[in-house]
């Protein structure tokens, strides 16, 4: 795989909510099912990159993060068809920078904290309708696990999503 992505995954209660929503939307639109996540950083993968060590070093002592929801959005991008948007967060930005610093070939990845709900090319009006009808369980989402994912250089299709490979997971070890 050509790309290494680092994710934050919601804590159990929030994860269950988002898994059910993603599965419902995937079934409704014949789209891929995927793990709910926020991509913190992504870059070209090299043989020198030890994802487990990178995560362990970058997350040392970091507590679970609570990200504030700012709304539900949509875009033309396949990987941002429909998503939960989060407010900027200094701890998340610092984590992204620590991950970047540990990779052999860092990329100019720009952190835009969001949690995708659907990957599918849809008309703008359908995305707008969906965004207006969804209700979230609360004003914040707690994230207590990080993961590294190997993927193709770009994700443009359902098949690309279905080829993602979990490399490792790591609990945020600090106190809640």
N, C-alpha and C positions, 0 to 999 in steps of 0.2 A: 504494500500500500504506500502511496506517495505522501499522505498527509497525516499528521498527528494532531488530534484535537483534545483539549482538556475541558472537561465538563464539571459543573456542579449539579448534583441530583437532589431533588427535594427530599425532605424527611418523610417518614412512612405515611403519615396521615395526608399530607399534601400530595405525595407521590401517588397514592391510591386515587385521589380525586383526578389528577391530571392523566394518569394511565387510563381511567375509565372514559374521560372526555376524548382523549386521543383515539382510543379504540372505537368509540361511537362515531366520531367524525370520519375515521378511516373506513369504517364499514359503510357509512352513508355515501361517501365519495369514492369508494374503491381506491383508497390511498394506503400508503405504508403505515404500519404501526411501529412506533419507536419509543425509546425510553425518554421520559420528560427530562429536560436538561437546559441549562444555560451554558453556552460555550464561553469559556473564560479566555481561551487563547487557542490559536491554531497556526500551524506552520508546516513547512516541508519536513518530512521525516528523514533522518539519516541513520545509518547503523550505529553512530556514536550516541544516539539519544536513547537512554534507558528510562522509559516512561515511569516505571515504579520508583526509581531513585529520584527522578525529577519531581514527582508528586510529593514524595516523602519530605524532600528538602524544602519545597515551596510551601507546604502546608504545616510544617513543624510548629506545634503549639497553637495553631489557628482554631478558634472556636467556630461552631456552626454560624452561618450567615443568615440574616433576616433581610430579604430584599423587599422594598416597598413597591407595590404595584401602582403603575401610573395609568394603565388602561389596556385595552385590547386593540391591536393594530393589524394591518395587513399591508402587503406590498406586491409588486410584480415578481419579486424574487421567489423561486421555487422553495427555498429554505426559509422563507419568511412569508408564506402564503397567509397564515393567520397565526397571531402570536400574542402572548402576554408581555407587555412592555414594563420594564423596571426602572426606577430612578437610579441615577448614578450613585455609586457607593465607593467610598475611599478604600475600604478593605478589599473589595472586589478588584478595583484598579491596581492596588498594590500586589494582589495575588497574580494578576495578569502580567505585571512587570516582572515578578519573581520567576514565573514560568518562562517568559521570554529570555531572561538572563541565563537560564540553564540549558537552552537548546543550542545545538551546534550551528544551525543556520536559522536564526530568528527571522520572522517575517514582519512586515509592517501591519500586522493584524490590528484592527480598530475594534475595541470592546464596545458593543452595543447590547447591553444586557436585556435579553428577551428569552422567553420560553415558547418555542413553537408548539402549535396545537395541530397543525395540518400541513402536509406537503402535497400540494396538488395545484396544477395550473387551472385556475377558475376565473370566470368573468369578474371584473371589479365589483359589479353590483351584487353578486353572490357573496363575495368576501365582505363587503360593507354590511349586508344583511346579517351574516353570521356574527360579525364583530358586535353589532348592535343587540343581538339576542342572547349572547353568552353572559352568564353570571359566575363570578369567582367566589370562593369560600371566605375570603377575607382580604384585608388591605396589605398584608405581607405574606411572603412565602419563606419558610425556613428550609435551608439547604444544609445537610449534614454529611454528605458523601461527595467525593470527587472521583472522576474516572478519566482514563485516557482511552481514546478511540482511534483506531487506524482506519483510514478511508482513502478513497480515490482523491485525486487532486481537486476535483470539483464534484459537488452533489447536484445533479440536475434531473434525476429521474427516480422513480420508485425503486428500480433495480440498484441504483447507487446507494440508496438508503439501506436496502436489504443486504448489501455487502459490507456494511460497517462491521468492524470487529472490535469487541471489547478487549483491551490490552490488560488493564488492571483497574481496581477500585481502591479507594483509600478513604477511611473515615476521617472527618475533621476532628482531630483528637482533643482539642481544647474543651473547656467547660461550656455548657450551653448557656 
